[in-house]
Amino acid sequence: MDGTAGSAAGSRREPVDGTAPAPVDSPARESAAGTRLGVVVAEDSYLIREVLATTLASTPQVELMAVCSNGKELRAAVETWKPQVVVTDIRMPPSGSDEGVRIAAELRETHPDLGVVVLSQYAEPAYALALLEKGTGRRAYLLKERIRHRDELIRAIETVARGGSVIDPAIVDALIEARSKVAHSRLASLTPRERELLAEIAAGKSNGAIARSLVLTKRAVEKHINSIFSKLDLPETQDVSRRVKAALIYLSEVNDDAC
């Protein structure tokens, strides 16, 4: 990874034949080599790709390792450069649909410690749920407009690298407004009390706050929550954010009046 410092555009060689792109030299390469986060970018839009490359290459806490234009190049770059975080468009060749989400799902199996920040042009609740289906840890979903604010992008990269998750507020708003488009709601199996309690979870309340709000004991709240997780098919794993996934399911399926 040795090389001379330079701009993102000037120091990058575009990939050919699906091979991993050449490394990108950042201005701070020698000053903080042991502490920076290795990042690979994948984006099919040339303009956005250049904005991301320029932004990240000039960020001291980030080492921009490679820049890709499609899913095939991204897969190769991950294997070649071993980054800590991938920043990827949600729609890229070769599929042209949800390539970014598919790769994020693959990486959860093959590289469980790798953080992924998915970028989308629009607030798409279905893609957000697909991204978080197997766990919220080390995953972020941001609208592309966020890349204009470097601090927000860097914060998301650092958060997923630490094992956390970030969901764009606009995505949450879209989930709140979205109606269920399936014939049978995943919430149909919940009792009225469980739906009431899930609404409290979606509002971000702790178990103690829920107990006070619904006049229940904490033990009763815990029993209801475990039942909700079971009915929504959210098994216990090392992922501590089952509450987040349950809240997303609720927000995506509840009707406008209930919201």
C-alpha positions, 0 to 999 in steps of 0.5 A, a space after each residue: 500500500 506504499 505510494 506517494 500522497 495525492 488527490 483521490 482522482 489523481 492517485 487512483 487507477 480504474 479497475 479493469 476486467 473485474 479485478 480489484 482497483 489499485 490502492 488510493 493514497 490519502 494525504 494523511 497516509 504517514 501521519 496516522 497509519 496505525 489508527 485509520 480505518 481502511 475503507 473501500 468505496 463502490 458507486 456506479 455514478 462517476 460524479 458521486 464516486 469522485 465526491 466520495 473518493 475526494 472526501 474520504 481521501 482527505 479525511 485523516 482518520 480514514 485510509 481510502 483503499 480502493 474505489 469500485 464501480 460495480 459489485 464484481 469489483 467490490 467483491 474483488 476489492 474486499 478480498 484484496 485490500 481487507 478493509 474495515 468498512 465498505 461504503 456502497 451504493 444500493 443499486 449497481 451493476 451487474 444486477 442494477 437493482 439491490 446489488 449493495 444490499 445483496 453484497 452486504 448480506 454476503 459479507 455478513 456471512 463471509 466477513 462478519 467483522 466488516 462494517 457496511 454503509 449503504 447509500 441510497 438515492 431515495 428513502 426505501 423502507 423495503 431495502 432498509 429492512 432487507 439490509 437489517 434482516 440478519 442483524 443491525 450491527 455493523 450496518 448503516 443506511 444513509 441517503 446520498 444527500 448525507 455525503 454533502 456533510 462529511 461529518 455525518 458520513 464519517 460518523 456512520 463509518 466509525 459507528 459501523 466499524 465499532 459494531 454499531 448501526 445507523 439509520 437515516 432519519 428520513 428512512 425512519 420517517 418513510 417507515 412510519 408513513 409506509 403501509 403494509 403491502 403484504 396480504 397478512 401483516 407480521 403483526 397479526 399474530 400479536 395480542 393487542 397488549 403486545 402491539 401496544 407494547 411494541 409501539 412503546 418500543 418503536 417510540 424508543 422507550 426502555 423497559 422501565 419506561 414502558 412498565 411505568 407507561 402501561 402500568 406493568 411490572 418490569 418482569 411482565 414487560 420482559 415476558 411480553 417482549 420475549 413473546 413479541 420477538 418469538 412471534 416476529 421470528 427474531 431469534 436470540 443472537 449476539 446482535 443486541 438490536 432485536 428491539 430495533 428490528 422489531 420497531 422497524 417491522 412495526 413502523 413499516 406495517 402500522 397504518 397511518 391512524 395507528 402512527 
